[in-house]
């Protein structure tokens, strides 16, 4: 179990539903380890600033997380967490290991730029 304040994905069916029903999604797949916890904390902070993005976590050791662990975008990854960014159900970016707030924010701004109707 992941002890974060993010919404948890428990199984592959829930994962599929989330990425199909939401335009902008970030899923952090990891453990409660030293490389993962900082990424969860940053996501918890950014969730308030990026209301147009849905933030989730998924436990890396859960057999159901194979839906993330087998993505072609993560095939060469050597560390966790796997942080996957989805736009309209498609992977638009994937990162591995610890990331800084600036790195995550840059990806969110590039991939999920909020559009303002004028």
N, C-alpha and C positions, 0 to 999 in steps of 0.2 A: 504494500500500500504506500502511496505517496502522500506525505503530509505537507501539502501545499494548500494555498487558498484558491488555486485554479480549479476549474471544473474538470472532473476526472472522466476519462473514457475507459469503460470497463471491458468492452468487447468489440469485435470487428463489425458487427451490425450497427452498433451505435456510432462507430467511426465513420462508416459509409453514410449514414444518415446525416451526420454533422457536416461532412464536407460537401454533401449534395444540397443541403438546405441553406448553407451560409455562403455568401460571396467571398469573404476574406476570413481565413482561418489560420491560426498558428497552433501547431501541436508539438509539445516538447516531450520526447520519449526518453526516459532515463530512470535513474535510481535516486535515492537520497544520499548521494555521494558528493565529494568536494568539487567535482567538475560540474555537477548538475544543479545543486542547490542555488548557486548564484544566478543561474539562468532562470530558474523558477522565480526567484525574488525579483529580478528585473522584469519578468513578464507580469508579475502581480502589480508592480508599479505602473507599467505601461498600459495595462488593461484599462486603467482610469482615463488615460490620455487618448487612447485609440478606441473610441466607442464603436467605430465602424468595423473593428476586427474582433473576432471571437477567439479567445485564448483557452487552450486546454492542455492537460497533461495526460500521459499514458505510461503505465509502468512497463519498463523495458523487459522485465523478466516474466511478464504475463504472456502466456502462449498466444493470446489474442493479438498481441502487438506485432505479430509476424506481418500484419498488413503494412506496417511501417518498416520493419527490419528487412523486408524483401523488396522494397521499392528500388528500381534501377538507380535512382538518384543517390542512394546511400550505399551502393555496393562496395565502394572503396573506403568507407568510413572506418576508422580504427578506434575512435573514442566516443563516449557518450557525454551529454545527451545528443540525440538526433533532434534537431529543430527543423520542422518541416512547415513551409509556408504554402498555403493553397489559395488559389484564386479561381472561383467558379468551378471547384472540384478538381482542379489540375494543380500539380506541384509546380510552383514558379521559382522556388529556391529551397535549398536544403543545406544546413550547416551541421558541423559536428564539433563536439567538445565545448569548452567554456567560451562564452562570447561576452563582450563588454556591452554596456547599455548603448554606447555610441554605435557599435556594430549592428546591434539588433534594431535600433531606431533607424539607421540608414537603410536597412532592408525593408522595414515597414514603410518608410517614406517612399522608397522606390517602387515597391511592388503593390502597395495598398494606398496610394495617394488618395486622400479624401477629395472628392469632387464637390465643388460648390456651384450650385445653380445660380446664375446671375440673371 
